[in-house]
Amino acid sequence: YNREQQVHFDSDVGNYVGDTPFGEIQARYFNSELQYVEYKRGQVDRICRPNYEGSTPFLVNRRAELPPSMSISLVPSSSEPGPGRLLCSVMDFYPKEVRVRWFQDGQELPEHVVATDVLPNGDWTY
């Protein structure tokens, strides 16, 4: 929901696992439906594993990086006098690891820098 995975079928253990508190409720319900869980286990063997084996050379073993796109904007401050704050948005990159730094006159500015968590876009990019 809202690009956040709630629950998933863990093919290594053969049942559903919750990724969020609500997902844990869903997982308990799905796992209580034994015929449904058996059906999903069968799908893993019939569909998922063959597709994974066929796509591994093209997807999993691929080490391509997608460089981030970036925008810088001025955000006016509603509570403090002055021009506001600079906002740097870094988007649409892969893999997840990214490092953003601010410089002024060639010197890094580590103080007063606020960073947020890296969020998935839902399409394997961040």
MODA-V27420 format. One record per backbone hydrogen bond with DSSP energy under -1.0 kcal/mol. CO is the residue of the C=O (numbers start at 1). NH is the residue of the N-H. If there is no record, write none. Layout:
# MODA-V27420
co=CO nh=NH
co=CO nh=NH
This chain:
# MODA-V27420
co=1 nh=4
co=6 nh=19
co=6 nh=20
co=8 nh=17
co=10 nh=14
co=10 nh=15
co=15 nh=10
co=17 nh=8
co=20 nh=24
co=21 nh=25
co=22 nh=26
co=23 nh=27
co=24 nh=28
co=25 nh=29
co=26 nh=30
co=27 nh=31
co=28 nh=32
co=30 nh=33
co=32 nh=34
co=33 nh=37
co=34 nh=38
co=35 nh=39
co=36 nh=40
co=37 nh=41
co=38 nh=42
co=39 nh=43
co=40 nh=44
co=41 nh=45
co=42 nh=46
co=43 nh=47
co=43 nh=48
co=44 nh=49
co=47 nh=51
co=48 nh=52
co=49 nh=53
co=50 nh=54
co=51 nh=55
co=52 nh=56
co=55 nh=59
co=56 nh=61
co=66 nh=94
co=69 nh=91
co=71 nh=89
co=73 nh=87
co=75 nh=85
co=85 nh=75
co=87 nh=73
co=89 nh=71
co=91 nh=69
co=93 nh=126
co=94 nh=66
co=102 nh=109
co=104 nh=107
co=107 nh=104
co=125 nh=121
